[in-house]
Every structure is written in structure tokens, then in C-alpha cells.
Amino acid sequence: MRYEQTKKLSNREFKRLVGVQRRTFDEMVKVLRDAASLKQTRGCPQKVAWEDQVLICLQYWREYRTYFHIAQDWLLSESTVCRIVHRVETTLVSSGKFRLGGKKSLLTSSQKPKTVVMDVTESQIERPKHGQKRFYSGKQKRHTLKSQLIIDLTTLEIRCVVNGSGRKHDYRLFVDSKVRFHPDTESLEDSGYQGISKLHANSCLPHKKPRGGKLTKQQKQSNRTLACRRVVIEHINRRLKVFRILSQRYRNRRKRFGLRCHLIAGIYNYELQKA
């Protein structure tokens, strides 16, 4: 489906097709046009319009078909589709409009969130040829890449994303990422972050049932309350994984996974701010 055909769709249908709203799509096209006008290169005009280039990239993220199948639909070569997707991704990241706040924003007094929620989601990958143990997740029983999301509970904005290998424990990923919270910020985690109180005293973890014992009614109620407050991050994970490139088995080179994960999170923040 070309861009001209998408004009016949309603806003809801357009969102279902590509995964983003029309105003976000228009902003992405504007970023590409502005970047191209600054280069002022000579040569033949673009064979594929800017709108169609963004549409190809979004279709790739949303449906996660192979470059070959997308190329057959657009009557292009497989290498051309690959170059378009990489060009769009690199341009959008370089523009800064879809960039996350980062680790430093969590410590700045003016930008520090009141409460943050942290969790890890995993994306399956192809079995590596070398160093398989590094990516094997005992929890998922497969080779994965981890993405640690930190969101602001008040605004539901994604503040930081950290990527790691599947074998690395959630708490170890947090320690190695060197992400730290402001002392006044309350952090909510699951049981995978046992020991975080040593690094951040203002943290809330669920009560763990002692071996051979039982939890009290107060502890069970505390766990339910914490789970109800943390459930928003599961909803955000679901919204990110609308793009099947994050939910299905990742077939591409791993070095570009972090860029795509950060970019999709940045697009989510952009739509949240414009809502």
C-alpha cells in the first residue's frame, strides 16, 4: 500500500496499519525532508518519495517481514529496501526529536521523577554462532536480548532504556548500566531486583515468601498494592511490542537492536506528549 492509498484510511485504520498516528508520521517525513535539504547533493532525484520511505520503514517494524517480501510489494530491489530502512532509522535518531531523556535526567533536580517503575522485557533472537551461553536466558529457555525500561509513573514517559544479553540477571543489568536514581525518587521493582536497596534506599520490592513459611496478610496485601502500581509498565511493553520487530524472533544483526528499541520508545514518548 502506497502513501496515496493510505489517505483513504481513517485515523484509526492508519494507526492499525503502521503503528503510529498521522501527525507522528508527518513529523517523521518532515525530519527526513529537512535532513535531505541540508545535504544539497547532486544527482538523480529520489525514486521513492519521502512519505513512501517512511511507510516502508514503519511497515518493516510493524509487520517484520523480510526485506525480500517488502521489496516485491514495492517493486524495488532487496538492497534498496534495506538502505531505505537504515537511512530512515539513522536520520530519525540523529534529529533528536525522538530521543529519550537518558540516565542523567534521572539525577537532575529539575527533571527528577517522583516515582519510577523499572522492569525488563526480553526479545528472542536467532541462535548465535559464537558465544551462545552469553545470550541464553534460563527464564525464557531460549537466546534473547534484554531491554530494561524505566518509566515515570506520573507521566508514563519512558525515561531510559538499557539493553543487555539474555543471560545477564535483571539486577546485574541495572548495576552494569550505571543507572542511578535521585535519593528523593521512589523506585518500584519486581523480585528480580533483590539487593537494589544497597544502591537506592528508596526502593520498593515485593515480599518474598520465606523457605518453609508463609506470608502474612499484610505482606500479601502489600504485594498486591505494589503489583497494581507496577502494572502500567506491562501496558507500555505491550504498546512497544505492537511493532513485531520487538515481539517476534529478531533476525537481524544484534548491533542495531538497541538503536531500534530506543527509537520506538522515543516515538512512543512523542505520541504521549502530543496526545
Beta strands, then each sheet from edge to edge (+ up, - down):
strand 1: 115-124
strand 2: 136-137
strand 3: 142-152
strand 4: 158-165
strand 5: 186-188
strand 6: 203-204
sheet 1: 2+ 3- 1+ 5+ 6+
sheet 2: 2+ 3- 4+
end
